[in-house]
Amino acid sequence: MPNARYAADPHASRGRAHIEAERGTRGERDPFQRDRDRIVHSIAFRRLRHKTQVFVAPDGDHFRVRLTHSLEVAQIGRTIARVLGLNEDLTEALCLAHDIGHPPFGHAGEDALKAATMDVGGFDHNAHTLRILTAIESPYPRWTGLNLSWETLEGLAKHNGPVRHPTWALAAADAEMPLDLTSWPSLEAQVAAIADDIAYDNHDLDDGLRAGLIDLDGLVAQPLVMPGWAAVSARLADLPPERRVAELVREQIGRMVNDLIGTSRARIAEADPRDADAVRQAGRALIGFSDAMAAEERAFKRYMYANLYHHPHQLAVAEQARAVVAGLAATYRADPALLPDGWRERLPAEEPDRGRHVADFIAGMTDRYAIARYREVVRPVEMPDGF
């Protein structure tokens, strides 16, 4: 079935920063398919398997990490895109790449790296995603970056909406290939943003229960969860509550996706965009939850912050994670000779580029690599439980 007229069209792409010769031996793929494949084959994507989602360097094989989270976001995003007649390949590329810029230890690591680099412009994981894909990851011999299409870079830059005050890293990517930062993004980018919310709301719930950090009775009393739990319990009344949890997660995802699709269809019909560029000028997001679902989802996030993300165990581990990143940043900035050979050889001569170069190195670390380097160059200490 052909895509809707307002879907991103790979054959009308605004192109890439660097012109590429046709390579007939590499398969008949359109620009968005190539972007998705470049992301999947990148080193930065592979490193996500050892980066924090909720739990730092989790020992348990059943907890999610950034890689599995990104795959789950892509699965949800493709489903929504297919139903709405959007480009599935662009949606998938955006979902897979959206967290590539995260440093080790998730948001705790980001907070520490931002604080450690305030004198050179700070750090933002979303902007760093663009930096990785346009400047750091360089598998091609004639240019830096993955040379992704304009539509993919635009979607990653502003999937959360227009950007009126870009950070230095995002401004640098925009200077190389202007991304119309003040307009709304494509519908595919809007889908990727909310697919992320749906995935982590429900899968963090699952991991929090598995770890014993959130209580099932308190969880199912939340307005977002209550209807799904009632439906699951009615179907599976003969099973104990713990056996219903996996079904609850599926029920929750389905309920949120269905609300999103219904609401988005109505918004798109009202706006009646003639093409993808008209979506960018719509003046508001066209993909979103109903008001009732959005309110329930916001309340659920508050519950998760209070009971999982800010759980005393999680806060203690986050404090240690911040100390690791802060220690690495201070040590490497004070003595860049400690950097590995390749990074030391490419060290810029002046600030702010020197400090940003060190931040690039630390941001690319996995949780376990950061811990190993901390023990090597800062101090050889034992980490608490959770590391």
C-alpha positions, -999 to 999 in steps of 0.1 A, spaced: 0 0 0 15 34 -9 23 59 18 1 89 26 8 121 8 22 137 40 47 109 46 84 115 41 93 105 5 128 90 0 127 99 -37 122 136 -28 149 137 -1 169 169 3 200 148 0 232 143 19 260 166 29 284 147 6 276 135 -29 280 97 -32 287 77 -63 261 51 -72 270 16 -60 249 -9 -78 266 -38 -61 252 -28 -27 216 -35 -33 186 -14 -45 178 6 -13 163 40 -11 180 68 10 161 60 42 168 23 40 205 31 36 204 54 66 188 27 88 214 2 77 243 26 83 230 32 119 226 -6 126 262 -12 113 278 16 133 301 12 162 281 37 183 250 15 179 268 -16 190 280 1 221 244 6 233 244 -30 244 265 -20 274 249 13 283 224 20 310 187 21 304 175 20 340 201 -1 358 238 6 356 259 -21 339 232 -46 349 244 -81 359 210 -96 353 207 -108 317 169 -100 317 172 -63 323 170 -39 294 199 -18 282 200 11 256 203 -13 227 173 -35 236 153 -3 245 161 11 210 150 -21 193 117 -20 212 112 17 203 117 8 167 92 -20 168 65 3 183 74 31 159 72 9 128 38 -4 138 24 32 143 40 44 110 25 15 91 -10 22 103 -8 59 96 7 55 62 41 70 70 76 59 59 85 29 80 122 30 71 127 66 82 107 60 114 128 29 122 161 48 115 151 75 139 140 51 166 172 31 164 195 62 165 177 83 190 198 73 220 232 69 203 244 101 219 239 89 255 271 87 276 277 59 301 253 56 331 223 72 314 211 106 327 234 105 358 264 103 335 250 130 313 245 153 343 281 148 353 295 153 319 275 184 314 287 199 346 323 190 338 322 207 304 303 239 312 334 260 304 335 245 268 298 246 260 284 218 281 270 184 269 235 173 257 229 137 246 205 146 218 229 171 202 257 146 208 238 121 187 241 145 157 278 150 165 284 112 165 266 107 132 281 138 114 316 141 129 328 112 151 317 79 135 338 78 103 337 45 85 340 61 50 373 71 35 364 105 20 344 122 47 336 121 84 303 109 98 277 85 83 266 110 57 229 104 65 201 120 46 187 154 55 154 139 67 171 116 92 194 143 106 164 167 108 143 141 126 170 134 152 177 171 158 141 181 166 120 150 172 109 166 204 98 197 185 113 230 171 147 240 185 151 277 190 183 277 211 206 250 198 236 239 218 270 243 202 270 206 190 236 209 173 246 243 159 277 228 143 256 200 126 231 226 114 260 247 100 272 218 79 237 210 66 209 234 76 181 215 93 153 241 96 156 238 134 127 262 141 100 243 122 82 212 133 97 178 123 83 152 100 55 129 112 80 100 113 101 120 138 71 128 159 62 91 159 97 81 170 95 106 199 63 91 213 73 55 206 102 62 229 78 73 257 56 43 252 85 19 253 102 32 283 70 38 303 61 2 300 94 -16 298 109 4 327 78 -7 346 86 -43 338 122 -40 349 113 -21 380 90 -49 391 116 -75 382 141 -58 403 117 -55 432 120 -17 434 84 -9 427 53 -24 443 27 -41 421 -2 -29 443 10 7 441 16 4 404 -18 -9 394 -34 19 414 -21 45 389 -47 59 365 -27 49 334 -23 13 346 -56 7 363 -78 0 332 -52 -24 317 -48 -43 350 -86 -46 353 -88 -61 318 -59 -85 323 -72 -96 357 -107 -103 342 -91 -125 315 -66 -142 338 -85 -143 371 -73 -179 377 -37 -169 377 -17 -152 405 -9 -115 401 28 -120 392 18 -142 363 -3 -113 348 25 -88 346 38 -96 312 2 -95 298 -2 -61 316 28 -47 297 13 -58 264 -21 -45 273 -6 -11 283 14 -8 250 -17 -16 230 -39 8 248 -14 37 244 -7 29 208 -44 27 199 -50 61 217 -21 76 198 -33 64 164 -69 75 169 -59 110 181 -32 114 155 -56 105 127 -80 132 138 -53 158 141 -39 150 106 -74 151 91 -80 185 107 -47 199 95 -49 182 61 -13 186 52 -7 183 14 28 169 19 57 164 44 68 201 41 32 212 51 36 191 82 66 212 92 46 243 89 16 230 108 25 250 139 19 221 163 25 184 167 1 163 148 12 130 165 1 127 201 -21 112 228 -56 123 236 -57 149 264 -69 122 289 -41 98 280 -15 125 280 -26 135 316 -24 99 327 10 94 311 24 125 328 11 114 362 26 79 356 60 95 349 58 113 382 50 80 399 80 63 382 104 91 391 93 89 428 93 51 430 119 38 405 142 64 391 146 82 425 145 50 446 172 52 473 191 23 457 190 41 423 200 74 438 230 58 455 242 42 423 236 74 403 258 93 427 286 68 422 281 70 384 284 108 385 316 105 405 330 81 379 322 104 350 334 136 368 366 119 378 373 108 343 366 142 329 388 160 354 417 135 350 417 134 312 414 172 309 442 178 333 465 152 316 454 144 280 485 122 277 464 95 295 441 93 265 444 62 242 468 67 213 443 75 186 424 100 208 457 116 220 470 120 185 438 138 174 438 161 204 431 197 193 456 224 202 432 249 218 400 251 239 371 247 236 379 219 212 403 202 236 377 199 263 350 188 238 374 161 224 378 147 259 340 147 263 336 129 230 359 102 243 340 98 276 306 100 261 314 71 238 323 48 267 301 19 278 293 16 315 319 -12 320 346 6 300 341 38 320 344 18 353 376 1 340 392 34 329 382 50 362 400 23 381 430 26 358 435 64 356 417 79 386 418 54 415 415 17 419 384 13 440 357 -13 444 323 -2 432 292 -7 453 264 -31 444 247 -21 412 280 -16 393 
